[in-house]
């Protein structure tokens, strides 16, 4: 179970960082929309994924005992 939580943390964290980077590049280039989503929505989704990654790592740390 510990390995699963660590991998969930890694995947969610990396994809969150990538989504935030896409949102930042889109906004810096002057776009308010990326596809059919607002750039702010993509940024919030990326932050939520990074938080999920942190919670996955935290659950793995507390399960070790």
C-alpha positions as CSV (number, residue, x, y, z in Angstrom):
1,X,0.0,0.0,0.0
2,X,2.9,2.3,0.8
3,X,4.3,2.0,-2.7
4,X,0.9,2.7,-4.2
5,X,0.6,5.9,-2.2
6,X,4.1,7.0,-3.2
7,X,3.4,6.4,-6.9
8,X,0.1,8.3,-6.6
9,X,2.0,11.2,-5.1
10,X,4.6,11.2,-7.8
11,X,2.1,11.0,-10.7
12,X,-0.2,13.6,-9.3
13,X,2.6,15.9,-8.4
14,X,4.4,15.7,-11.8
15,X,1.1,16.1,-13.8
16,X,0.1,19.0,-11.6
17,X,3.4,20.8,-12.2
18,X,3.0,20.2,-16.0
19,X,-0.5,21.5,-16.0
20,X,0.5,24.6,-14.1
21,X,3.4,25.1,-16.5
22,X,1.0,24.9,-19.5
23,X,-1.4,27.4,-17.8
24,X,1.5,29.8,-17.1
25,X,2.9,29.6,-20.7
26,X,-0.6,30.1,-22.1
27,X,-1.2,33.1,-20.0
28,X,2.2,34.6,-20.6
29,X,1.6,34.3,-24.4
30,X,-1.6,36.4,-23.9
31,X,-4.3,33.8,-24.1
32,X,-7.1,33.6,-21.6
33,X,-8.3,30.3,-22.9
34,X,-6.5,27.0,-23.6
35,X,-8.8,24.8,-25.7
36,X,-12.2,25.2,-24.1
37,X,-10.9,25.9,-20.6
38,X,-9.9,29.2,-19.0
39,X,-6.3,29.4,-18.0
40,X,-7.2,30.1,-14.4
41,X,-9.2,26.9,-14.2
42,X,-6.2,24.9,-15.5
43,X,-3.9,26.6,-12.9
44,X,-6.3,25.7,-10.1
45,X,-6.5,22.1,-11.4
46,X,-2.7,21.9,-11.5
47,X,-2.5,23.2,-7.9
48,X,-5.2,20.7,-6.8
49,X,-3.2,17.9,-8.4
50,X,0.0,19.0,-6.6
51,X,-1.9,19.0,-3.3
52,X,-3.1,15.5,-4.0
53,X,0.5,14.5,-4.6
54,X,1.5,16.0,-1.3
55,X,-1.3,14.2,0.5
56,X,-0.2,10.9,-1.1
57,X,3.3,11.4,0.2
58,X,2.0,12.4,3.6
59,X,-0.2,9.2,3.8
60,X,2.8,7.1,2.8
61,X,5.0,8.7,5.5
62,X,2.4,8.3,8.2
63,X,1.8,4.6,7.2
64,X,5.5,3.6,7.7
65,X,5.5,3.6,11.5
